[in-house]
């Protein structure tokens, strides 16, 4: 599969770092951003690369030449005038089939075989890499359904209430069939606004969610963060070809307050426990995956429905994002074996493999994200959480919430989630 890198940006927001070279040539830890990208592509066997250059593009050509020195075959297209983020795609004569499209200002370390496999499985015309970040409130957000099909798009300026922290990461797989299907009335084309958003209704655009490291360095602050992450090894460790460490988190009583000792049944009743967001932010910063594993019998008991439960979880992600924290994924069990509830839904009144203390949800997450369970932790405030962690082969952690609890011998106990991150993870 060929790769197209859009490397014509001027980098106005990082001009204080370097203003006399193209933005993708700004050095990070001794190498230009583009070189970091090409090294990752080569590691994935992606060696046929087209670089679209513009402003000061000769610097890029002189550095990389034909790519042989870097183990790749590199060709160039030079924009004589700005063509937007996608106009140049219609000028490339040697594109066929599917190709990867990258922004030249992004540092990433991604297992592309997973993303291309997803793209083929979905028979997608477009696959967008999406991920949670620490500032979703000022990021463009992608909305998708349970099949990962993109159904909506929120720009930075669009009004939003509750939302899933699912940010467009700047890595795409496009088909030339998609290019041909887009109506084009001008030379300068914006990929997002002129092509992707108008084609959402086709049902052929999918969101590939990944917790891997993908970060643009478009501001001095992000440049500093990316530099630190490369130096401390965070970037490479997040690649899903590497075994991951995870902190699995119960939800009710661990992240959010219980409502009169009951489950939350509507989003307006969801309230974070004091310190929970800061604790999850520390989990994020330390390079652990943060994955919620929660029993939600409100579905089986008829106390809530799937749409409302999704809103509750979007409220959680919205509130966490305001504190710079995020979860990488969420798994919930809608079943409840005990019968006799008014309004209960019989089809969910079953003895399943996913309801804690059974380890089904943890095992599903481990398979999806290549998680080393022996190096991972299950945190919760109920004996079912502890037992689920033990059954999955994780390190169990019990939160007492200042309540005495018996039979916790040899189990690590903490008062709350913040106490856990401050004492155990540090």
Secondary structure, DSSP 8 states (H G I E B T S, - for coil): -EEEEE-----GGGTTT-SSS-GGG-EETTEEHHHHHHHHHHHTT--EEEEEE-TTHHHHHHHHTTSGGGTSEEEEEE-SS--TTTGGGGG-TT--SEEEEEETTEEEE--HHHHHHHHHHHT-SEEEEEE--TTGGGS-EEEE-TT-BEEEEE-TTS--SS----EEEEEEEEEHHHHHHS----SS--IIIIIIGGGGGGS-EEEEE--SEEEE--SHHHHHHHHHHHHTTHHHHTSTTS-B-EEEE--BTTTB--BTTB---SGGG--B-TTHHHHHHHHHHTT-EEEEEEE-TTTTTTSS-HHHHHHHHHHHHHHHHHTT---SEEEEE--------TT--GGG-S--SSSTTS-HHHHHHHHHHTB-GGG-EEEESSHHHHHHHHHHT-EEEEE-TT---SS-TTSEEESSHHHHHHHT--
